[in-house]
Amino acid sequence: MVKNPVEYQGQGFLGVGGYWRWGLREQLLAIGTAILCMFIIIYFTGMGWAVEVGGKPVGVVKKRSVAEDAVKEIIEAQEAALGQPVKPGQEVTYRRVRVSQSPVLTSGELKARLKDALSLYTRAVVVRVDGKELFYLKNVETAQAFLDSVRQMYAVRPDKEAFFAEQVETAVEDAPVGRVMSIEEALSAVRRGIEEKWRYTVKEGDTLWGIAAAQDLSVEEVITANPGMDPETLSIGQVIRLRREKPILTVVQEYETAKVEPIPFPKEIRYDSSLHRGQVKVVQYGKPGRKEVRYAVRVENGVEVSREIIATRQLSAPVKQVERRGSRYLLASRGQGRASIGWPVSGPIVSGFGMRWGRMHTGVDIAAKYGTAVVAAGSGTVIRAGWYGGYGRTVDIDHGDGVVTRYAHLSKIGVGLGETVRRGQYIGRVGSSGHTTGPHLHFEVIVNGSPRNPLRYL
């Protein structure tokens, strides 16, 4: 049966029309897909990765792998240098961001920032000294080797036990990589010690020597800490800088030692009125004995701090010395035509005995160069050898019968308290210690507690 042409044409038209309608839809779909792809490409090509350490931004890179590789390289470099595992102390996070919002970093630029931002930690051994964490070593073996090296460094007797005066403890914990030391670095810190600094304000009556003694310092240490300071003149309210080195670790050794020492021989004194006081004639020479003395010794950082006698054994007895000593009174005025004491140092008199600047000058000042040897004016016993107020370094010699001679402003003292000296024996050197205007020897003659003019007896 033949279809109606009109109907056929209509179907054909519709068929053709349907064909074109489906083609347009596909074209629109293709165009939309292309636009979407272009949008996605544009969107994602404008994106990057923000790197954060502990929640704080470090920088932006194009790819996450660049950041991850940078972190990995930094950690691996530290592990290679330290020889053990290392981990970040903060969380490292990565977040997608638009590149237009932040400049994009190169791998090298990011690594430079990460080195400052990353706090790397490792498992280490901390050495605590009296509760303070002072040293970090990378493992137990290294920490033990360090402590053994400190003991060996200060031990004076390798055969004796050495221990620390401080409480020393070790513990394993996470530590910043930057604080982990090598043995050499830790030993260098021990050698340097701790520098203590403080200040002191001068009060009325203070002297430099008194301040130094009260602060457990030497005068030289105080002067060194205050360049340009005049040690002879202090003013009330003046601020003095003080400093000293304090050890971080104190290595102690305690042991016993024996030493053979002489036994001083006794003296039998026979006074002879035919001899002047100070003149001595030996009738029988003495001979020292010998004894073995055992000591308990304590050494701190290589310096002996105490020595106590624990036993003594006599090896040979001493032989006494018999002497004849003059008993005639030594001091007689020059007016009586008899000199009695010698000059302690050669030089002119620059300031005499008597009133000076409104006050009594109780001796004579003899000019001499700094460091010139000073000798005893007569034989006697040293009853003072040390610092004596404005006199500075001073030696007093008792000659008996109430007679004492004084030697002041010395730069160095060469005799000890209680020592017996002969006329003309070296006792010190000329200086300018105490209250002086320059180097000279202040010399006094004191009879029964009263100063006399030395020129009457020289």
C-alpha positions, 0 to 999 in steps of 0.5 A: 500500500502506497503511503500518502505523499503528504504524510510521507513528506511530513514524516520526512520533514519531521525526521529531518527536523529531528535530525537537526535538533539532535545535532545542535544539542550535541554541538552545544554539549561539546561547546559546554564541555570545552568551556568547562575544560578550559575553565578547569585548566585555567583554574588549576594552572592558577593554583599552588601549595601553601606550606605551613610549619606549626600553623605558621605560613612559610611560603607557596610553591607550584607543586606539593612534591617540591615542598615535600622534597625540600622538607625531606632533603633538610631532614636527611642532611641533618641526619647525615651530619648527626648520624642518627634519626631527626624529626620536625618538632612541629607539624608540616602541613600543605594547603591549596591556594591560588597562586595570585595571592602569594608569590611562588617560591623556587625549591631553593628559596623554600629550603632557605625559609624552611631551615629557619622555620623548622625546629628539628629534634633528635633523641639525645642524652642531656647532662644535668649539673645540679639540676641544670641542663647544660650539655646535650650529647647524641647518645649514652656512649658519647655522654659517658666519654665526655664525662670521662674526658673531663675527669682525665683533664683535671686529674693529677693522679691518674691512679686515684679515683676522680669524682664531681663535686656537683650532682651530675645526672644523665637522661635520654630525651628529645633535644633540639638538633642545634644544641647537640654537641660534640665531645670537643665542643662540650670540653671547650665549654667546660674549660671556659667555665661560667663568667659571673659579673656583678657590681659593687657601690663604694661605701665610706671606709672602703678600700680596694683591698678590703673590697677585693677580700670581701668579694673573694677576689684579688686586687689584680682581678678587680683592676683588670675588670675596671680599666683606667681605675685609680686603685689609690683613690676611691670615692663614695658612691663609685660603682666598681665592676666585678667578675670572676670565672666559675667552673661548670664542673669541679673534678675532685680527687682525695688521696693520701701521700707521704713526704720526708721533711726536715725537723727544725733544730732547737736553739739554746740561747745564751745571752752575753752582755759583752755583745751588742743586741743583734750580734750572734756567735754560734757555739754549736751548729744545729742539724735538722732531723728528718721525719716522714709525714703522711697527708690527706690531700684534696685536689679540685680541678688540678689545684690542691685546696687542702692538706691535712696531717694524718700521721708523722714518723721521726726518721732522725732526731735534730741536733740543737744549736747553741748560740751566744747573743748580745744583750747590750741595748742596741739603740743609742742616739747618734749624739752619743757617738754610737750608731746602732741600726743599719740603713734599710735601703740606700737613698736620700731622705725626701720627707723627715720625721715630724709634723707634715701637712698638719699631722705627725709623720712618724718616720722618714721617707727614703727615696728609691726606685720601685723594686729596690731590695729592702733589708732589715735594719737589725736582727729580730723577729718579724711580727707583721708581714702583710697589708696594714691600712694606709701603710700598704704592704708592711713589715714590722721587726721586733728587736727586743727590749721594746724596739720595733722597726717598720718598713712600709709601702712595699711592693713585695714582702719577702719574709713571713710572720714569726720568721727570725731575720738577721741585720742586712737580710732581704725582707722585701722591695720598695713600692707604692702600696697604700697611701703614697704619691710615688715609690719610696720606703717609709721607715720607722723606729718605735721604742716602747710603742712611741715613734722616734726619729730614725735619723738619731739611730741610723 
